[in-house]
Amino acid sequence: MTVVYLDYNATAPVRPEVLDAMHDALQAVGNASSVHGPGRAARARLDNARDAVARLVNAAPREVYFTSGGTEANYLALRGLPAITRPGQVAVSAIEHDAVLHAAPEGCHRIPVGQDGIVDLSAFEQMLGRDRNREIGLVSVMLANNETGVVQPVAEIARLAHAHGACLHCDGVQAAGKIAIDIAALGADMLSLSAHKLGGPQGVGALVIRNELALRAVQRGGGQERGLRGGTENVPGIA
């Protein structure tokens, strides 16, 4: 009997070229933070991977920060803005992945969706309109839903959020590798990605941060990822 694997929304098989890259990286010795030859070689692999992720979503390499997966990327986005200190400052759609719903502060605003699974733009606009003190400073809406496949009108959501003075985080984990992603066209300020949804290994992700948005580290350590995510980078996984 031949087994056909179809559950790509849960995880995708690791691509052969990814296995080759991981094998090569595992054969090498070097910490990407070290200044000697092996360390610089590890840093080069890291930089090449950062360039590739940036090209995937039309971002600049300096805007890509590697994490341990989509969940950590979402947590950093939802918890890393220094100005966001109260639940009333955050709004997320009612159908976000648990990685966003659990990262968002309890009691935050929930943006309703219609029967078609698409964010109710009118209700969202009214929510912002009621927020006369402009307390809402962060909005999080996924690009593609992991259960229904519905693609959200992120560009329009971003337009409304920005007009209100809020930042937009977009969970792009399910969309990457399935549809083209242009973070600039989407208007998102932050975008979460996960390698294992598009043929990479589990346990590797990235948060793309645009417009020089300043986040604080939620995991401190040795200052890796320009001080935003401490811990020695997983070069074989990232490569």
C-alpha positions as CSV (number, residue, x, y, z in Angstrom):
1,M,0.0,0.0,0.0
2,T,1.3,3.5,-0.9
3,V,0.7,6.2,1.7
4,V,0.0,9.6,0.3
5,Y,0.8,12.4,2.7
6,L,-1.5,15.4,2.3
7,D,-1.5,17.2,5.7
8,Y,0.8,20.0,4.6
9,N,-1.0,22.5,6.8
10,A,0.2,20.6,9.8
11,T,3.8,20.1,8.5
12,A,5.3,19.6,5.1
13,P,7.9,16.9,4.2
14,V,11.5,18.2,4.4
15,R,12.7,18.9,0.9
16,P,15.7,17.0,-0.4
17,E,17.7,20.2,-1.0
18,V,17.0,21.2,2.6
19,L,18.3,17.9,3.8
20,D,21.5,18.5,1.8
21,A,21.9,22.0,3.2
22,M,21.4,20.7,6.8
23,H,23.8,17.9,6.3
24,D,26.5,20.2,5.0
25,A,25.9,22.6,8.0
26,L,26.0,19.7,10.5
27,Q,29.3,18.6,9.1
28,A,30.8,22.0,9.8
29,V,31.9,23.2,13.2
30,G,31.4,26.8,14.2
31,N,29.3,29.3,16.3
32,A,28.0,32.1,14.1
33,S,29.0,34.5,16.9
34,S,32.7,33.5,16.8
35,V,35.2,35.5,14.9
36,H,37.5,32.7,13.7
37,G,37.2,30.9,10.4
38,P,34.6,28.3,11.3
39,G,32.6,30.9,13.1
40,R,32.7,33.2,10.0
41,A,31.6,30.2,7.8
42,A,28.6,29.6,10.1
43,R,27.8,33.3,9.9
44,A,27.9,33.2,6.1
45,R,25.4,30.3,6.1
46,L,23.2,32.4,8.5
47,D,23.4,35.5,6.2
48,N,22.6,33.5,3.1
49,A,19.5,32.1,4.8
50,R,18.5,35.5,5.9
51,D,18.8,36.8,2.4
52,A,16.6,33.9,1.1
53,V,13.9,34.6,3.6
54,A,14.0,38.3,2.8
55,R,13.5,37.5,-0.9
56,L,10.6,35.2,-0.2
57,V,8.5,38.0,1.3
58,N,10.1,41.1,-0.4
59,A,11.8,42.4,2.7
60,A,15.3,43.6,3.5
61,P,17.7,41.0,5.1
62,R,18.2,43.3,8.1
63,E,14.4,43.0,8.8
64,V,14.6,39.2,9.2
65,Y,15.0,37.8,12.8
66,F,15.3,34.1,13.3
67,T,13.3,32.3,16.0
68,S,12.6,28.7,17.1
69,G,9.4,28.7,15.1
70,G,6.1,30.5,14.2
71,T,4.9,30.3,17.8
72,E,7.9,32.2,19.2
73,A,7.7,34.7,16.3
74,N,4.1,35.4,17.1
75,Y,4.9,35.8,20.8
76,L,7.6,38.2,20.1
77,A,5.4,40.3,17.9
78,L,2.5,40.3,20.4
79,R,4.6,40.9,23.5
80,G,7.6,42.8,22.2
81,L,6.3,46.3,21.6
82,P,7.3,48.4,24.6
83,A,4.2,50.7,24.3
84,I,1.8,47.8,24.5
85,T,1.2,47.2,28.2
86,R,-2.6,46.6,28.5
87,P,-5.1,44.2,27.0
88,G,-7.2,47.1,25.6
89,Q,-4.3,48.0,23.3
90,V,-4.4,44.8,21.3
91,A,-7.0,43.6,18.8
92,V,-6.8,40.1,17.1
93,S,-9.2,38.3,14.8
94,A,-11.5,35.8,16.4
95,I,-10.1,32.9,14.3
96,E,-6.4,33.3,14.8
97,H,-4.2,30.3,15.5
98,D,-3.8,29.4,19.2
99,A,-0.2,30.7,18.9
100,V,-1.6,34.2,18.5
101,L,-4.7,33.8,20.7
102,H,-2.6,32.6,23.7
103,A,0.2,35.2,23.1
104,A,-2.3,38.0,23.1
105,P,-3.1,39.4,26.5
106,E,-6.3,38.1,28.1
107,G,-9.2,40.5,27.6
108,C,-7.9,42.0,24.4
109,H,-10.3,43.0,21.6
110,R,-11.6,40.2,19.3
111,I,-12.3,41.3,15.7
112,P,-15.4,39.4,14.4
113,V,-15.4,37.4,11.1
114,G,-18.3,36.8,8.8
115,Q,-19.8,33.4,7.8
116,D,-17.3,33.3,5.0
117,G,-14.4,33.3,7.5
118,I,-13.2,36.8,6.4
119,V,-12.6,39.5,8.9
120,D,-15.6,41.8,9.1
121,L,-14.0,45.0,7.9
122,S,-17.0,47.1,8.8
123,A,-17.0,45.8,12.4
124,F,-13.3,46.4,12.6
125,E,-13.7,49.9,11.4
126,Q,-16.4,50.5,14.0
127,M,-14.2,49.0,16.7
128,L,-11.5,51.5,15.8
129,G,-14.0,54.3,15.7
130,R,-15.2,53.6,19.2
131,D,-11.6,53.7,20.4
132,R,-11.6,57.5,20.6
133,N,-8.5,57.7,22.7
134,R,-6.6,55.6,20.1
135,E,-5.7,53.1,22.8
136,I,-5.5,50.2,20.3
137,G,-1.9,50.1,19.1
138,L,-1.4,46.6,17.8
139,V,-3.6,44.5,15.5
140,S,-2.9,40.9,14.6
141,V,-4.6,39.1,11.7
142,M,-3.4,35.9,9.9
143,L,-2.9,35.9,6.1
144,A,-4.2,32.4,5.4
145,N,-6.3,30.3,7.8
146,N,-4.8,27.0,8.8
147,E,-8.2,25.2,8.8
148,T,-10.2,26.8,6.1
149,G,-7.6,28.2,3.8
150,V,-9.4,31.6,3.7
151,V,-7.0,34.4,2.7
152,Q,-7.7,37.6,4.6
153,P,-7.7,41.1,3.1
154,V,-4.6,42.1,5.0
155,A,-3.8,45.2,2.9
156,E,-7.2,46.7,3.7
157,I,-6.9,45.7,7.4
158,A,-3.4,47.3,7.5
159,R,-4.8,50.5,5.9
160,L,-7.5,50.8,8.6
161,A,-5.0,50.0,11.4
162,H,-2.4,52.5,10.2
163,A,-5.0,55.2,9.8
164,H,-5.8,54.6,13.5
165,G,-2.1,54.8,14.4
166,A,-1.8,51.1,15.1
167,C,0.8,48.5,14.0
168,L,-0.2,45.4,12.1
169,H,1.2,42.0,12.8
170,C,0.4,39.2,10.3
171,D,0.8,35.5,10.9
172,G,2.0,34.3,7.5
173,V,2.9,30.8,8.7
174,Q,0.2,29.0,6.6
175,A,0.6,31.2,3.6
176,A,4.3,31.0,3.0
177,G,5.1,28.6,0.2
178,K,1.5,28.4,-0.9
179,I,0.8,31.9,-2.2
180,A,3.1,34.8,-3.0
181,I,3.8,37.1,-0.1
182,D,4.9,40.7,-0.4
183,I,5.1,42.3,3.0
184,A,5.3,45.8,1.6
185,A,2.2,45.3,-0.5
186,L,0.4,43.8,2.5
187,G,1.3,46.8,4.6
188,A,2.2,44.6,7.5
189,D,4.6,45.9,10.1
190,M,5.5,42.4,11.3
191,L,5.2,39.0,9.6
192,S,5.6,35.6,11.2
193,L,7.0,32.6,9.3
194,S,7.8,28.9,10.1
195,A,10.1,26.7,8.1
196,H,8.3,23.4,8.5
197,K,5.2,24.6,6.7
198,L,7.1,24.9,3.4
199,G,9.6,22.1,3.4
200,G,12.1,23.1,6.0
201,P,12.7,21.5,9.4
202,Q,10.6,21.9,12.5
203,G,11.8,24.2,15.2
204,V,12.9,27.1,13.0
205,G,11.0,30.3,12.2
206,A,11.4,34.0,11.6
207,L,9.8,37.3,12.4
208,V,10.1,40.0,9.7
209,I,10.0,43.5,11.2
210,R,9.6,46.5,8.9
211,N,9.9,50.2,9.2
212,E,12.5,50.1,11.9
213,L,9.9,49.1,14.4
214,A,11.6,48.8,17.8
215,L,10.8,45.7,19.8
216,R,12.2,44.6,23.1
217,A,13.6,41.1,23.6
218,V,11.3,38.6,25.4
219,Q,14.1,36.1,25.5
220,R,17.4,37.5,26.7
221,G,20.8,35.8,26.4
222,G,24.0,36.5,24.4
223,G,22.6,39.3,22.2
224,Q,22.1,37.2,19.0
225,E,19.7,38.4,16.3
226,R,20.8,42.0,17.0
227,G,19.8,41.7,20.6
228,L,16.2,40.7,19.9
229,R,16.5,36.9,20.4
230,G,19.2,35.6,22.7
231,G,20.6,32.1,22.2
232,T,23.1,30.6,19.7
233,E,21.5,30.4,16.3
234,N,20.4,27.0,15.0
235,V,22.6,27.2,11.9
236,P,21.8,23.7,10.5
237,G,18.1,24.3,10.8
238,I,18.2,27.9,9.5
239,A,20.4,27.0,6.6
